Amino acid sequence: MTKIFLIRHGLTEGNAKKQYCGSLDLCLNVEGRLQAEKLSRRLKGDAIHKIYASDRKRALESARIIFKGRRITRFADLREIDFGIFEGKSHQEITRSHPLLYKRWLSNPYATVVPESESLRDFKKRVLVALKEIVSSNLGKTTAVVCHGGTISIILSGICRSKKFWELIPASASLNVIEYKRNKANITLFNDTSHLVL
């Protein structure tokens, strides 16, 4: 059996302010580092063969805290989507500046392209190609992938054959697990944050 631990990075100041932080290269804040420490304790007994991470600071920092002393393989194609003109802005700010575009984008993100952004279709193609490479290189093993909420949503919605992008974005420092048996992927854990309340 091939198993993938999909981990969303810990909290950043941008997340705390509810900003869209796609391509912004933010570090974890104090709470985010604490979240990663708690997840590290939870995963201590798991035999994980290889660890991949997006090359954004928040993902790399999370991976280094969670998997202390382990080699982290950077994978740029695991980056979050670039939100274009919405980058660094909050829900309230975008509602004021681009109300109609924002409403269309939230209701149908696959059919709406934000100016200067990466389209959701291109993002999906990029992420699923990266996932396929990771899975094919680690057959029969357990692998950890530390990345972003949107990246994880694309992977999970692909397995579910769903276009519900927003509904499948997990919380910061959450654990999500995919198991592959006979070439079929199953989501066995979604958005688990039980380690954060300890």
JOZITA-V627294 format. One record per residue. N is the residue number from 1. RES is the residue in one small letter. PHI is phi in degrees with one decimal (NA if undefined). PSI is psi in whole degrees, -180 to 180 (NA if undefined). Layout:
# JOZITA-V627294
N_RES_PHI_PSI ; N_RES_PHI_PSI
This chain:
# JOZITA-V627294
1_m_NA_138 ; 2_t_-102.4_131 ; 3_k_-127.7_136 ; 4_i_-119.7_124 ; 5_f_-92.3_111 ; 6_l_-96.1_119 ; 7_i_-121.6_126 ; 8_r_-83.6_140 ; 9_h_-57.2_162 ; 10_g_-71.9_174 ; 11_l_-65.2_142 ; 12_t_-117.3_171 ; 13_e_-64.1_-35 ; 14_g_-62.7_-43 ; 15_n_-61.3_-44 ; 16_a_-60.4_-32 ; 17_k_-89.5_4 ; 18_k_58.3_44 ; 19_q_-97.9_155 ; 20_y_-81.7_114 ; 21_c_-116.3_23 ; 22_g_-32.7_-78 ; 23_s_-91.2_-5 ; 24_l_-64.3_138 ; 25_d_-100.0_80 ; 26_l_-97.4_150 ; 27_c_-89.1_166 ; 28_l_-69.4_151 ; 29_n_-91.9_-175 ; 30_v_-59.0_-45 ; 31_e_-63.9_-39 ; 32_g_-62.3_-39 ; 33_r_-68.0_-38 ; 34_l_-65.1_-41 ; 35_q_-59.0_-44 ; 36_a_-64.1_-38 ; 37_e_-61.2_-43 ; 38_k_-65.2_-40 ; 39_l_-67.4_-35 ; 40_s_-58.5_-44 ; 41_r_-64.9_-38 ; 42_r_-64.8_-39 ; 43_l_-90.9_4 ; 44_k_-54.6_-38 ; 45_g_-89.2_-2 ; 46_d_-85.6_135 ; 47_a_-85.5_99 ; 48_i_-107.8_122 ; 49_h_-78.8_-38 ; 50_k_-146.8_148 ; 51_i_-124.7_125 ; 52_y_-112.2_152 ; 53_a_-148.8_147 ; 54_s_-56.0_152 ; 55_d_-85.2_7 ; 56_r_-75.8_147 ; 57_k_-54.3_-42 ; 58_r_-65.4_-33 ; 59_a_-77.3_-44 ; 60_l_-63.7_-43 ; 61_e_-63.2_-43 ; 62_s_-60.5_-47 ; 63_a_-60.9_-41 ; 64_r_-67.5_-33 ; 65_i_-75.3_-45 ; 66_i_-66.5_-41 ; 67_f_-116.9_63 ; 68_k_-51.6_127 ; 69_g_79.9_-6 ; 70_r_-85.9_155 ; 71_r_-76.1_130 ; 72_i_-108.6_125 ; 73_t_-92.0_116 ; 74_r_-75.8_138 ; 75_f_-140.0_100 ; 76_a_-61.0_-30 ; 77_d_-72.7_-3 ; 78_l_-89.5_3 ; 79_r_-60.5_158 ; 80_e_-67.0_161 ; 81_i_-65.0_147 ; 82_d_-84.8_119 ; 83_f_-84.8_6 ; 84_g_60.6_-129 ; 85_i_-69.2_-8 ; 86_f_-90.3_-5 ; 87_e_-56.7_132 ; 88_g_75.8_4 ; 89_k_-106.5_151 ; 90_s_-90.6_169 ; 91_h_-54.5_-46 ; 92_q_-64.3_-41 ; 93_e_-64.5_-44 ; 94_i_-71.1_-36 ; 95_t_-59.4_-37 ; 96_r_-75.5_-42 ; 97_s_-85.3_-34 ; 98_h_-139.3_61 ; 99_p_-59.2_-44 ; 100_l_-72.3_-46 ; 101_l_-60.8_-44 ; 102_y_-63.9_-42 ; 103_k_-62.3_-44 ; 104_r_-63.9_-42 ; 105_w_-65.2_-41 ; 106_l_-68.9_-37 ; 107_s_-82.0_-29 ; 108_n_-148.3_74 ; 109_p_-64.7_-26 ; 110_y_-73.2_-25 ; 111_a_-101.4_-1 ; 112_t_-122.8_123 ; 113_v_-107.5_123 ; 114_v_-77.5_134 ; 115_p_-51.7_136 ; 116_e_69.8_8 ; 117_s_-98.5_171 ; 118_e_-85.8_131 ; 119_s_-68.5_154 ; 120_l_-63.9_-32 ; 121_r_-65.9_-44 ; 122_d_-66.7_-39 ; 123_f_-60.4_-46 ; 124_k_-60.1_-45 ; 125_k_-61.5_-45 ; 126_r_-60.1_-48 ; 127_v_-68.9_-43 ; 128_l_-70.2_-30 ; 129_v_-66.0_-41 ; 130_a_-63.2_-44 ; 131_l_-61.8_-44 ; 132_k_-59.0_-41 ; 133_e_-64.7_-43 ; 134_i_-63.7_-46 ; 135_v_-64.3_-47 ; 136_s_-66.9_-24 ; 137_s_-87.4_-8 ; 138_n_-135.9_41 ; 139_l_-62.8_134 ; 140_g_78.4_8 ; 141_k_-121.2_171 ; 142_t_-107.4_126 ; 143_t_-125.3_145 ; 144_a_-108.1_139 ; 145_v_-127.6_115 ; 146_v_-102.9_116 ; 147_c_-149.8_-134 ; 148_h_-127.6_163 ; 149_g_-58.5_-47 ; 150_g_-65.1_-39 ; 151_t_-61.2_-45 ; 152_i_-65.8_-41 ; 153_s_-60.5_-42 ; 154_i_-61.1_-44 ; 155_i_-64.0_-48 ; 156_l_-68.6_-41 ; 157_s_-67.4_-30 ; 158_g_-64.5_-41 ; 159_i_-67.0_-41 ; 160_c_-78.4_-9 ; 161_r_55.8_46 ; 162_s_-120.2_153 ; 163_k_-108.6_18 ; 164_k_-83.7_73 ; 165_f_-61.1_-49 ; 166_w_-68.3_-35 ; 167_e_-69.9_-20 ; 168_l_-105.2_14 ; 169_i_-82.0_118 ; 170_p_-84.7_169 ; 171_a_-73.3_163 ; 172_s_-58.3_138 ; 173_a_59.7_25 ; 174_s_-83.3_158 ; 175_l_-111.1_131 ; 176_n_-131.1_139 ; 177_v_-127.7_134 ; 178_i_-118.0_135 ; 179_e_-119.8_135 ; 180_y_-109.7_120 ; 181_k_-130.3_126 ; 182_r_51.6_45 ; 183_n_66.5_12 ; 184_k_-110.4_130 ; 185_a_-93.3_136 ; 186_n_-129.7_136 ; 187_i_-85.8_113 ; 188_t_-102.1_-10 ; 189_l_-152.9_133 ; 190_f_-133.1_128 ; 191_n_53.9_43 ; 192_d_-82.5_118 ; 193_t_-122.3_22 ; 194_s_-60.1_-28 ; 195_h_-68.7_-21 ; 196_l_-78.9_-16 ; 197_v_-93.9_-2 ; 198_l_-74.6_NA
